[in-house]
Amino acid sequence: MAYNNKNYWKRIVDIQEWVLELQENNEDIKLKTIHKNYIYPKYRISYKTFSNYLGIPAKRNLKKYEETQNNQTKLEL
C-alpha cells in the first residue's frame, strides 16, 4: 500500500475549522493568540506551519483524494 496524505489533509481541515469557530465566537482574537493558546498545545506545530496550514485548500485536496480512491476502488472491482 502506497503512502498518502489523507491524515495530513484531515489535520489541516480540523485546524482550519477550529480557527473559524474561534473567530466566530470572538472576532477580536488574533491568530497568534489562537496558535499559542489552542493550536500549539494540541498539535505542537510552529506558528509558521500554522500560517501555512491556513493557506492550504485542504478540503478541496481531501475531496480530490477521496474521489481518486473511489475511482480506483471501482476499477479494481
Contacts in CASP RR format, 6 or more apart in sequence:
PFRMAT RR
TARGET T0000
AUTHOR 0000-0000-0000
METHOD contacts of the structure
MODEL  1
MAYNNKNYWKRIVDIQEWVLELQENNEDIKLKTIHKNYIYPKYRISYKTF
SNYLGIPAKRNLKKYEETQNNQTKLEL
4 65 0 8 1.000
5 61 0 8 1.000
5 65 0 8 1.000
6 62 0 8 1.000
6 65 0 8 1.000
6 66 0 8 1.000
9 58 0 8 1.000
9 61 0 8 1.000
9 62 0 8 1.000
9 65 0 8 1.000
10 62 0 8 1.000
11 43 0 8 1.000
12 53 0 8 1.000
12 56 0 8 1.000
12 58 0 8 1.000
13 58 0 8 1.000
13 59 0 8 1.000
13 62 0 8 1.000
15 39 0 8 1.000
15 43 0 8 1.000
15 50 0 8 1.000
15 53 0 8 1.000
15 54 0 8 1.000
16 53 0 8 1.000
16 54 0 8 1.000
16 58 0 8 1.000
16 59 0 8 1.000
18 38 0 8 1.000
18 39 0 8 1.000
19 31 0 8 1.000
19 34 0 8 1.000
19 39 0 8 1.000
19 54 0 8 1.000
22 29 0 8 1.000
22 34 0 8 1.000
22 38 0 8 1.000
23 29 0 8 1.000
23 34 0 8 1.000
31 50 0 8 1.000
31 51 0 8 1.000
31 54 0 8 1.000
32 47 0 8 1.000
35 47 0 8 1.000
35 50 0 8 1.000
39 45 0 8 1.000
39 50 0 8 1.000
40 50 0 8 1.000
45 53 0 8 1.000
END
